[in-house]
Every structure is written in structure tokens, then in C-alpha cells.
Amino acid sequence: MPDPSAVENAFAVFADLREEGRELDSLVGDLPAPDWARPTPAPGWSLAHQIAHLHWTDRASLLALTDATAFAGLVEEALKAPDSFVDAGAEEGASLAPAELLARWRAGRGALDEALAAASPDTRFPWYGPPMKAASMASARLMETWAHGQDVADALGVRRVPTARLRHVARIGVRARDYAYAVRGLPAPAGEFRVELTAPGTGAEVWTYGPEDAPQRITGPAHDFCLLVTQRAHRADLALTASGLDADRWLDIAQAFAGPAGPGRTPGASR
């Protein structure tokens, strides 16, 4: 029998993912068709590419939850072109008429939401990396929706209000510490770091990770940390503090997303 608290936590993540999608939808839903061609901070990607990528990944997530055979086919295609399959998926969707792309993205979000709610909370589903439970998959989708939503907001000159949903992004960023080293062919530091992040809002809530007495420490606003680990802002433009050489080095390479290390933003380009 599933742990009731785990089920409750999973449904909270699903609700946060729905809300993250709605917030991004509010930015693009009423845009005139020509605006979908606006460039975003991601080189070569327009607003349409950003939404198309999210739709493509939502569809992959849906297949992982509902059709393991079909998902395995997607993995095979990715292995044939590991350096280009993400861009190819975005390009395919971006070629659609904006109204059609918007409708497909909305329908895909709805279908994924239903599949997540119906999934067994204890089952691990296949993915491009290690298998994931439904709650972890939802957290990853929220992280990516928020990150690509930041690209959209930057392209439109919109300043988004940070929310408590960032706790999912922050948690992934902390847990992905060793991956950031591995993807660069570097050895990860021994021992956990202490990360203390001030939550969004006017309260004094602090999200903490790692041992309280860890000598390597990161402190600062949660929003800034999330911008850093999704490479949506350069470290020089953020109010993050590192104590310890290893912690300082991590802030230079941190990433919450899977795949090759990206170039990130240049100093001064952050909003």
C-alpha cells in the first residue's frame, strides 16, 4: 500500500506543475502570431521553439508513463543523434502555425497531468537517464517549464514574480551537484555541501539542504540559485555567496538539467 504522505506530496507536485504551465501559458496565450518568431536568449530559438520543446518533452514524459515500448523508440532515436535530437524536436514543433502549436502544447499538458495522477506513486518509469517515479518526473517537468518560461519572459521583457514552486527547482539543483562535475569529466568533491536559500516572499523562510556543520556552504536567494542552476543568469549577476573553495567552484559549473554543459549566460545579460 502506498505511503499516504508520499501520495499527498506527489499530488502537491502535480498541482505545482499545472500552475507553472498556466503561468507560462498566460505569457504566450494571447500573443499575435508574428510574436512567436521573437528570438529568445537561447541561440537560434524563438518563442515558438521554447514552447515546441516543452511540448515535445511533455509528450516524451507521457509515453514514459503510458507506453514503455513507444518511449524506448524515442530513446533509440535520441541515441542516433545525441547532439541534435533536442533541437530537431523543437524545430519540428516551431514549424507549426502558432495557434496549432499552442493547442498541441495545452492538450499535451492536460494529458500528462492525467497520466501523472493515475500513475502508481511507487513505480519507477523509464527515462533518458535513470528511471524516475511520477513525482520526480513532475518535478523535472516543472524545472524545465520554469527555465524555458524564463527565456520566454526575457524575450518579452516581462519580470516574473518568484513563487514557492521554486523549491522543486532548487532541490533538483542541489541533488544534481555531482552530475555537474561528471558531465565535465571532473571528480566531485567528497562530502555534502550546506545550501541555505531564502525562499521567495516577504517572510524569513529558509530552504536548507545538507549537513548544518558542512564546511562548504552556499547562501543566497532561492530565486538566484534557481537562475544559476538552470543557467538563466550568470553568477556575477546574482547574490549568491560561497564559503569554501569547492563550493565556490560549484557555482561556476552548477546545472540542474541533464545533457551536455551549456555555455550559460554572459555577465550583464541577466534580468
Secondary structure, DSSP 8 states (H G I E B T S, - for coil): ---HHHHHHHHHHHHHHHHHHHHHHHHHTT--GGGGG-B-SSTT-BHHHHHHHHHHHHHHHHHHHH-HHHHHHHHHHHHHSTTTHHHHHHHHHHTS-HHHHHHHHHHHHHHHHHHHHHS-TT-EE--SSS-EEHHHHHHHHHHHHHHHHHHHHHHHT------TTHHHHHHHHHHTHHHHHHTTT----SS--EEEEE-SSSS--EEEES-TT-SSEEEEEHHHHHHHHTTSS-GGGS--EEESHHHHHHHHH---SSSS------TT---
